[in-house]
């Protein structure tokens, strides 16, 4: 099996998925998607420098980097989980062969613990919840780790890679599998139901109104009954679904690699024709990142290097930001500021209402 250096270009992303679906798993060893998280004081982003980097939220000054010295990490595909006292993420060593989950002090970047039980890349975002962090891995497993020490509480094994993150609703956990499945587990790791899809499910499901929404690599979006796993409806696009949908006011906003953001009735799956062009907003590149909703606006990044802010009711663009690199990771909004990143190693902060740039990191060489 050959190695593939995945630098963020969508053509290579599609190649990687195609290889995964056929069961031939390449070793990944690159910077990943520069996925990030943020709070009111800092932005935490895994850059293609091989460092998890904490930037000051107001001016992008570097607070700390991890690991220290000349050590480097790779494969920053997952956005770190964040609490007041803990920052948790998965990454590989510089060769892409050794994978670990790290727990850091977000204030200092000091390592509190590590879990070396993962045997392949962590792509999905960890979920931090009541003293447990749920981590998925391409080693086929879902891990529930104690946030105090990183020790496993339980492990659930699927039949193929797991690139989806875990989402919790009540006493249930939901995630997608590359074994063409959507799973529901108890918080203790017992399977409640499993729904067989037509294609691999790389993205994290959305759960709202008693329904589970997830898309797959057969270009199908599914709506399932949350309690039973029975299908309520399905919708077919012209290319794969990967990013997590947003469900707002009875509408499912689903991004697809066919460059389109679909607005669908959450109960029926019918297009909401009052949104954009008969229920479809079309970008200039694939939409891999999750959709974010805040204050009547949808935010979605694209492989075309643009971040789009759309009126959630009409689909009309409020503003567009040219990020200077493919946006494959999901932005986050904190106190009116949108923080985003590009797969070529940039982080940026924008006014969420206007799209005006507040800072970019690193600064261009001519500045």
C-alpha positions in Angstrom: 0.0 0.0 0.0 1.5 3.4 -0.9 1.5 6.4 1.2 -0.5 9.5 0.3 0.5 13.0 1.3 -2.8 14.7 1.8 -2.3 18.4 1.4 -5.9 19.5 1.4 -6.6 19.5 -2.3 -10.1 18.1 -2.9 -8.9 15.8 -5.6 -6.6 14.0 -3.2 -9.3 14.1 -0.5 -11.6 12.2 -2.9 -8.8 9.8 -3.7 -8.3 9.1 0.0 -12.0 8.3 0.5 -12.1 6.1 -2.6 -9.1 4.1 -1.2 -10.8 3.8 2.2 -14.1 2.6 0.7 -12.3 -0.2 -1.2 -10.7 -1.3 2.0 -7.1 -0.2 1.2 -6.1 2.1 4.0 -3.2 4.4 3.4 -1.0 5.9 6.1 -1.6 9.6 6.4 1.2 11.9 7.5 0.5 15.6 6.9 -0.8 18.6 8.7 -4.5 17.7 8.3 -7.2 20.3 8.0 -5.9 22.7 10.7 -9.1 22.0 12.7 -9.7 24.4 15.6 -11.7 25.3 18.7 -11.8 28.5 20.7 -13.0 30.2 23.9 -13.1 33.8 24.9 -9.3 34.0 25.5 -7.7 31.6 23.0 -7.9 29.8 19.7 -6.5 26.3 19.6 -5.5 25.1 16.2 -3.5 22.2 14.9 -1.4 23.8 12.1 0.7 22.3 9.4 3.8 23.3 11.4 3.2 20.1 13.3 2.2 21.9 16.5 -1.0 22.4 18.4 -0.9 26.1 18.7 -2.8 28.4 21.2 -3.3 31.9 19.8 -4.6 34.9 21.7 -8.2 35.4 20.6 -7.9 39.1 20.2 -4.7 39.5 18.3 -3.3 36.0 17.4 -0.2 36.2 19.5 1.2 32.8 20.2 0.5 31.7 23.8 2.0 28.2 23.6 2.7 25.4 21.2 2.7 21.6 21.7 4.8 19.5 21.6 7.8 21.5 22.8 11.1 21.8 21.1 11.8 20.1 17.7 9.1 17.4 18.1 6.3 17.5 15.6 2.8 16.0 15.2 0.7 15.3 12.1 -2.8 14.5 11.1 -4.7 17.4 12.8 -8.1 16.4 11.3 -10.2 16.6 14.5 -11.1 19.8 16.2 -10.0 19.6 19.8 -12.5 19.2 22.6 -12.4 22.0 25.1 -13.4 22.7 28.6 -12.2 25.2 31.2 -9.5 22.8 32.4 -8.8 20.5 29.5 -8.0 20.4 25.8 -8.3 17.0 24.1 -7.3 16.0 20.6 -5.9 13.1 18.6 -2.8 13.3 16.4 -0.1 11.2 14.9 3.6 11.4 15.3 5.5 13.0 12.4 5.7 9.7 10.5 1.9 9.1 10.7 2.4 5.7 12.2 1.9 6.3 15.9 -1.4 7.8 17.0 -2.3 9.1 20.4 -5.0 11.1 22.2 -3.6 14.0 24.2 -5.1 15.9 27.2 -3.5 19.3 27.8 -3.9 22.2 30.1 -5.5 24.8 27.8 -3.9 27.7 29.7 -0.3 26.5 29.5 -0.2 23.7 26.9 1.3 21.3 29.5 0.4 17.7 28.9 -1.8 16.1 31.6 -2.1 12.7 30.0 -2.0 10.7 26.8 -3.8 7.6 25.6 -1.8 5.5 23.2 -4.5 2.8 22.7 -5.6 4.2 19.3 -3.9 2.4 16.4 -4.9 4.7 13.5 -5.8 8.3 12.7 -8.4 10.2 14.7 -10.5 12.1 12.2 -13.7 12.8 14.0 -14.0 15.5 16.7 -13.7 14.2 20.3 -16.8 14.8 22.4 -16.2 16.0 26.0 -19.2 15.2 28.3 -19.5 14.9 32.1 -16.0 13.5 32.8 -15.8 11.3 29.7 -14.4 12.1 26.3 -15.7 10.0 23.4 -13.0 9.5 20.7 -13.3 7.7 17.4 -10.5 6.2 15.3 -9.8 4.7 11.9 -8.8 1.6 13.9 -12.5 0.8 13.8 -13.2 1.8 17.4 -15.0 4.2 19.6 -13.3 4.9 22.9 -14.8 6.4 26.1 -11.9 7.8 28.1 -11.8 9.2 31.6 -11.0 12.8 31.4 -9.0 12.7 34.6 -6.3 10.3 33.3 -7.1 9.3 29.8 -7.8 5.7 30.8 -10.5 3.8 28.8 -13.9 3.2 30.4 -15.1 1.2 27.4 -14.4 0.5 23.8 -16.9 -0.3 21.0 -15.7 -2.0 17.9 -17.2 -1.6 14.4 -16.3 -3.4 11.1 -14.4 -0.6 9.4 -12.8 2.9 9.9 -14.7 5.4 12.0 -14.2 9.0 10.8 -17.3 10.4 12.3 -17.4 12.1 15.6 -19.9 11.1 18.3 -22.9 13.2 19.2 -24.9 12.7 22.4 -28.7 13.2 22.9 -30.1 12.2 26.3 -28.8 8.8 27.2 -27.8 7.9 23.6 -24.7 8.3 21.5 -24.8 8.4 17.7 -22.0 8.2 15.1 -21.4 7.0 11.5 -19.1 4.2 10.3 -17.2 3.5 7.2 -18.8 0.1 7.4 -21.9 1.6 5.9 -23.7 2.1 9.2 -25.2 4.6 11.5 -25.0 3.5 15.1 -26.8 4.3 18.3 -25.2 3.3 21.6 -26.0 3.8 25.3 -23.6 6.0 27.2 -22.2 2.8 28.6 -21.1 1.5 25.1 -23.9 -1.0 24.4 -25.4 -1.0 20.9 -29.1 0.1 20.8 -29.5 -0.1 17.0 -27.6 -0.1 13.8 -28.9 1.3 10.5 -27.4 -0.1 7.3 -26.7 2.7 4.7 -25.9 2.5 1.0 -22.4 4.0 1.4 -19.8 4.7 4.0 -20.7 7.4 6.6 -17.7 9.6 7.2 -19.4 12.6 8.9 -21.0 13.2 12.3 -24.8 12.9 12.5 -27.0 15.7 13.6 -29.7 14.9 16.1 -32.8 17.1 16.5 -36.5 16.7 17.1 -36.4 13.0 17.7 -34.5 12.4 14.4 -31.0 11.5 13.4 -29.7 13.0 10.2 -26.5 11.7 8.4 -25.2 11.5 4.9 -23.0 8.9 3.2 -20.7 8.3 0.2 -23.5 7.1 -1.9 -24.7 10.7 -2.0 -27.7 9.9 0.2 -28.8 11.8 3.3 -30.9 9.8 5.8 -33.4 10.9 8.4 -33.9 8.2 11.0 -36.2 7.8 14.0 -33.9 8.5 17.0 -35.4 5.8 19.2 -35.7 2.9 16.7 -33.3 3.7 13.9 -36.1 3.3 11.3 -35.8 5.4 8.2 -38.3 8.2 7.9 -37.0 9.6 4.6 -33.9 9.9 2.4 -32.6 12.5 0.0 -30.3 12.0 -3.0 -27.6 14.5 -4.0 -25.3 14.4 -7.0 -22.1 13.8 -4.9 -21.1 12.6 -1.4 -22.3 14.0 2.0 -19.5 14.5 4.6 -20.1 17.6 6.7 -22.5 17.5 9.6 -25.9 19.1 8.8 -27.4 21.9 10.8 -31.0 21.6 11.9 -32.7 24.9 12.6 -36.4 25.7 12.8 -37.5 22.6 11.1 -35.0 22.8 8.3 -32.0 20.5 7.6 -29.1 22.4 6.0 -26.9 19.7 4.5 -23.5 20.4 2.8 -22.4 18.1 0.0 -19.2 17.6 -2.1 -21.3 18.5 -5.2 -20.7 22.2 -4.1 -24.3 22.5 -2.9 -25.9 23.4 0.4 -29.4 21.8 0.5 -32.2 23.1 2.6 -34.7 20.3 3.4 -37.8 20.0 5.4 -36.8 18.1 8.5 -40.0 16.0 8.6 -40.3 15.1 4.9 -36.9 15.7 3.2 -38.5 17.9 0.6 -36.5 20.9 -0.6 -37.4 24.2 1.0 -37.9 26.2 -2.2 -37.9 29.6 -0.5 -34.2 29.1 0.3 -31.7 30.3 -2.3 -32.3 28.6 -5.7 -35.3 26.3 -5.1 -33.7 25.0 -1.9 -30.1 24.9 -3.0 -27.2 27.3 -2.5 -24.3 26.5 -4.9 -20.7 27.4 -4.1 -17.7 27.1 -6.4 -16.1 24.2 -4.6 -17.0 21.1 -2.5 -18.5 21.6 0.9 -16.8 19.2 3.3 -17.0 21.3 6.5 -19.9 21.2 8.9 -22.6 23.9 8.7 -22.6 26.4 11.6 -25.7 28.4 12.6 -25.8 31.6 14.7 -28.3 34.5 14.9 -30.1 33.8 11.7 -27.0 33.1 9.7 -25.5 30.0 8.2 -21.7 29.7 7.9 -20.1 27.1 5.7 -16.6 26.8 4.3 -15.7 25.5 0.9 -12.8 23.9 -1.0 -13.0 27.0 -3.2 -11.2 28.9 -0.4 -14.3 30.9 0.5 -16.3 31.1 3.7 -20.0 31.9 3.0 -22.4 33.6 5.4 -26.0 33.1 4.3 -29.3 34.3 5.5 -30.8 31.1 7.0 -34.3 32.0 5.7 -33.7 33.1 2.2 -30.2 31.7 1.4 -29.1 35.1 0.3 -25.4 35.8 0.9 -24.7 38.2 3.7 -20.9 38.2 3.0 -18.2 36.1 1.5 -14.6 35.8 2.8 -11.6 34.7 0.7 -9.5 32.7 3.1 -6.6 32.1 0.8 -6.7 28.3 1.1 -9.3 25.4 1.1 -11.6 25.4 4.1 -12.1 21.8 5.1 -12.6 22.3 8.8 -15.5 23.9 10.7 -15.5 27.5 11.9 -16.5 28.4 15.4 -18.2 31.5 16.7 -17.4 33.0 20.1 -18.7 36.4 21.4 -19.4 37.6 17.9 -16.1 36.6 16.4 -15.8 33.8 13.8 -12.6 31.8 14.0 -11.7 29.6 11.0 -8.8 27.9 9.4 -7.5 26.6 6.0 -5.9 23.3 5.1 -2.7 25.1 4.0 -2.1 26.3 7.6 -3.8 29.6 8.1 -6.1 30.7 11.0 -8.3 33.8 10.8 -10.7 35.8 12.9 -13.7 37.7 11.4 -16.5 39.8 12.6 -19.3 37.3 12.3 -21.9 39.9 11.2 -19.9 41.7 8.6 -17.1 39.3 7.6 -14.5 42.0 8.2 -11.1 40.4 9.0 -9.8 41.0 12.5 -6.6 39.0 12.1 -4.9 36.3 10.2 -2.2 33.9 11.4 0.6 33.7 10.3 0.8 37.2 8.9 1.7 37.4 5.2 5.4 37.8 4.6 5.0 41.3 3.2 3.2 42.7 6.3 
